[in-house]
Amino acid sequence: MDHLEELKEFARLHARGQGMRPQHVTRVLTGITNDTAADERSWAAVWTAEGRAAADRGDLLDACRHFALARFPYHGDADRVRAQRLCVDTFDQWRRGQDGIERLEFEHRDGTVACWAAGLDRPRPLLIVMGGIVSVKEQWAPLLPLLRRLGYATVVTELPGVGENTFTYGPGSWRILGFLLDELADRALVSDTSMLALSFSGHLAVRAAAEDSRIRRVLTVGAPVGDFFRDEAWWPRVPGITADTLRRLTGSEDLTALRRLLPQFALTPEQLRQVRIPVRYVVSSRDEIIPAGDQALLRRTLQDVRFKTFDDVHGSPAHLGAMRRWLVLQLLRLRLAGGGDRPASRAPRGRRAS
């Protein structure tokens, strides 16, 4: 499959995950003939034009969906950088008409983290929502009003290197979560933090939970943990877009350098046995990115793990509604049951990113 056809195939999945109508997506993709910057029929130009049309008719969230696809899979050229900016600015315009959604920015010597947040007006249990290697925070931020009504102080942000997050994605990126908890300590009950961490950010959340006792529960979808990063036999099956996006986010010179780096991300059984909190994991039975060995590793090592399987590809985009309902239900059940309480002898060990 060539680059443009692979882009279109992934776009269909991500557009479905954002709630776009398949007929509309097919029409847009038919108008795209290339991925050449500044060409009016290029990937970024066509999706951006659709986004501007949605904004002109007053549908700002739909405009954001189109701009997010225009910068897909990452903002690596001038047209995608422009689309990324439009996505952020248009969402900012939309949220100003909502009640209680605010923008946060946290500066660190290694980069900047930008977030959309709600429910920080008084102490509430903290929920951090983070997407994967191609998901910008604007895709998930419309959930903020619902999550606030459910009683959470919610912060939606991005994986290092994605969207407005200017950190470089690396084996130590899990420390960014401790940095966020430190920064939010005076506005939310960070000692009772839940992570809704999708795909590659689920890897960060599980790794951070082994070290930081403020994280009380992790809910994830298709998170890589072991074999994805180190199984040489699996890697020829990984989609080219996934590999290229990881190369860009990690700052690797080429795919050979990326393959040398990735084994450093793999979690060990010893690290996973330190995760003494509930982990809830959505499995896609036809996942083309995450090997089955990662699920098997979690079953062997985690003390409290449950899986929900959908007959779908990575991220289960065809089951978005059912997946979200399951995750929210698990989140609420764990909170009501006190799930995630840690042994009293284990003191919090929040750590800043370094």
Secondary structure, DSSP 8 states (H G I E B T S, - for coil): --HHHHHHHHHHHHHHHTT--HHHHHHHHHT--B--TT-TTBHHHHHHHHHHHHHHTT-HHHHHHHHHHHT-S---SHHHHHHHHHHHHHHHHHHTTSSS-EEEEEEETTEEEEEEEESTTS--EEEEEE--SS--GGGTGGGHHHHHHTT-EEEEE--TTSTT--S---TTTTHHHHHHHHHTTTTSEEEEEEEEEETHHHHHHHHHHTT-TTEEEEEEES---SHHHH-TTTGGGS-HHHHHHHHHHHT-SSHHHHHHHGGGG---HHHHHT--SEEEEEEETT-SSS-HHHHHHHHHH-SEEEEEEESSSTT-GGGHHHHHHHHHHHHHHHHHTTTT---TTS--------
